[in-house]
Amino acid sequence: MKLIRSLFFSTLFWGVLVGLIASFLLAYVFPSLFSFAKLLTVIAVLLVLIDTVLLFKPNAGFFSRRDVADRLSNGDPNPITLYLENRYPFKTSVEVIDEIPYQFQKRDVLFEAQLVPNETQLLRYELRPTKRGEYSFGAVNVFVKSPLGFVKRRYQFSQDKMVAVYPSYLQMRQYELMAISNRLTALGIKRIRRLGHSMEFEQIRPYVLGDDIRTVNWKATARRNDLMVNAFQDERSQSVYCLIDKGRVMKSPFEGLTLLDYAINATLVLSNIALIKQDKAGLITFSEVIGQILPADRKAGQMQKILETLYKQKTRYLESDYETLYSYVKTHIRQRSLLLLFTNFETVNAMRRQLPFLRRLAKTHLLIVVFFENTETSLLLKTPAENTEDIYLKTIAERFYYEKRRIVKELEQYGIQSILTAPKDLNANTVNKYLELKARGMM
């Protein structure tokens, strides 16, 4: 029974079978061909039997495994590696089918390879998940053919594995490495000109070319008989809270990811940068009710807590209650903090309904409202109109385009800063704003 389940016939087998049938049909017309047809059949049967024995005589003539991380990064290409090892004493041709999670809706994960005896190969491909949660991998199916190529033996390497898809920790690590090496400009982060300096003294050190001569410490210079300057550092221990709207406005998808997932990925990146800059990072999610809360802190395990909290977030389908959000912030966040509110407003009227609560938040905290550009609308504006329907569509698109900019202007009138960004540029624009505020000493 095990042999029957593992035995498959190749295309060559079916082609030979069709040829044998055709030869017997011709033998009815030309009887002299009948003996030749029988000889061909005997030869074919012998070759198939020999091929079957070659493939099934060793119990373990082939080995394979899948190498995948215990967790995947949402919205990023994640590498998957298939290890192949030929243990047959002859050259084999293989077809590899990997049973990937159903969430990807891909049925073409098929690879072909040829391996000589005792050879190993690595097959690499990438998967880009667009939803957080648990993903289940199935078996690795390997179909092996001998040089004869009449039959195939299927090997199933049962590697049923459950992996978790977390918010984009790959982007978080990328920004972290760039921040440590001061190379954030490679990721689109602008160099912010520092206005003056903070009042937090760090040390007195020797003057180097490029230091501000206004920071020269003349008393220390006289004592050391060498030019010394006062060094200042960015103010630390400032609280940075990311407020994530989980209402229905964050359900819209762009390039496979919802706006909520973009906000979650940006929160992860920004929180990590804030901790690197010695600030405190916190988190509040809300919809019609207050969701998960993580007080701002910069302890060693804070980043892991933020990651685990963001992993569980889901979009809700009711309108978000900003009054509840304001009441909670007023009651529980006593210290002046930087609040980055990730939400989305499509119209000025939608923003005006929440404006009273935004103004109250901005009175006691530094509030940044982050909302999203509709990239589909922007693309439509760049497309030439070819008929009357296109003109109507472009007119509507222009209306939505300028509505977003009116929201920015109206928020500025009340002293509320905002970020209007395309979803794909959210990380860079958010980090830019944070570094700008920090450089200007506004936090």
Secondary structure, DSSP 4 states (H G I P E B T S, - for coil): -HHHHHEEE-HHHHHHHHHHHHHHHHHHHSGGGHHHHHHHHHHHHHHHHHHHHHHHSSTT-EEEEEE--SEEETTS-EEEEEEEEE-SSS-EEEEEEE---GGG-----EEEEEE-TT-EEEEEEEE---S-EEEEE--EEEEEE-SS-SEEEEEEE---EEEEEES-HHHHHHHHHHHHTT-GGGGTPPPPPP-S--SEEEEEEE--TT--GGGB-HHHHHHHTS-EEEEEE-----EEEEEEE-SGGG--EETTEEHHHHHHHHHHHHHHHHHHTT-EEEEEEESSSEEEEEEEE--TTHHHHHHHHHHT----SSPP-HHHHHHHHHHH--S--EEEEE---SSHHHHHHHHHHHHHHHHHSEEEEEEE--HHHHHHHHSPP-SHHHHHHHHHHHHHHHHHHHHHHHHHHTT-EEEEE-GGGHHHHHHHHHHHHHHTT--
